[in-house]
Amino acid sequence: MAIQLTDLSFDQLAQLRQDVDKEIQARKAQEASALANLVQERASQLGVSVQELFSFLGKKGNVKKPTGVAKFANPANSAETWTGKGRKPTWFINAVNSGASEDSMRI
């Protein structure tokens, strides 16, 4: 059974949207619950706790990338630095636009 959206009034469409959103949330909760049960069951089969499983996931995310060495410093505030990688900071752009050369800001 297909719903012809063009045949529905604005109020009917708004209600349909609410009903669909509510059903999506209910199904999401059901799927999450089923997944949690599956994870718990599989963890039990392996002889580990769910907390131990999640600790394995956390190990990757806890590794921080080393920060780069600063190559440029803000002439107005030497505490503000930039490695020269990634997005240019506003102070760098403003200094260049004001006539400062990149080399003059190099550390």
N, C-alpha and C positions, 0 to 999 in steps of 0.2 A: 504494500500500500504506500503510494507516494503522496506526499503532501504538496499541494500546489500553493506555494508561498504567495503568489500573486493574487490568489483568491482570498487571502486573509487580511483582515483590517489591521491597522497599526496596533491596537490594543491586543488583538489576538497574537500578532507577531511578538509583541513584548512578553506576553504570558508564555508563549512557546519558548522563547529564549530563557526565561526564568526556569521553566520546567526542564529544559535541556541542561542548563547549568547545574541544576539540582541533581539530575540523574548522573551527570558526569562526575560530580563530587562523590555521590554514593558509590559509583562503580570504581572510582579511584581508591576509595577507602576499602572496598572489597578486594581489589587487586593487591593493594599494599598489605592487607591482612593475610591474604593467601601467600604472598611472597615471604612475609615474616615467618609464617608457619613452615614454609619450605626451607628457608634458611636455618631455622631452629632445628628442624628434623635432620637436615644434612650435617649440621654442626654436631649434633648428637651422634650421628653415625660415625663421624670422624673422631669423636672423643674430645672435642674442643668446645669451649663456650662461645656464644655469639659475640661476647665482648672480645675474646681472643681473635676471632675472625676480623672484627672491625679494627683491631689494633694493627693487623697486617695492612689494611687499607691506609691507615694513617701514616705509616712509615714513609711512603712516597711523598705525601703532601707536606711533611714536616721538614723536608730538605729545602733549605733556602739557597737561592742562587747567590753566589758571591757578588757583592756590589763592585762596580767598576771603580777605577781610580779616577778622581776628578781631574779634568784637563782644562776646564775653564772656570773662572771665578767672576762673579758680579763685581764690576768696578765700584759700585755704590755700596755694596755690602759683601765683603769677602767671605762671609759665612755661607753665602749661597753659591753653590758650585754645580757643575754639570760635567758628566763623563764624555759628552760628545756623541753619545748614542741615544737613540730614541727621539722622542719629541723635544724640540728646542724649548727651553723655558722662556716664559714671557720676558724676564729681565734680559735675556740674551737677545731676543728679537728686538726689543726696545732699544738696546744699546747699539745694535747694528744699524737700525733705522735712524738713530741719532748721529751716525757717522763714525762710531767706533769700529775698528777692524776686529776680526775674529782673533788675529794674532795678539792684539793688545790685551785680550782677556785670557789668553792662554797662561796656564800656571807653569 
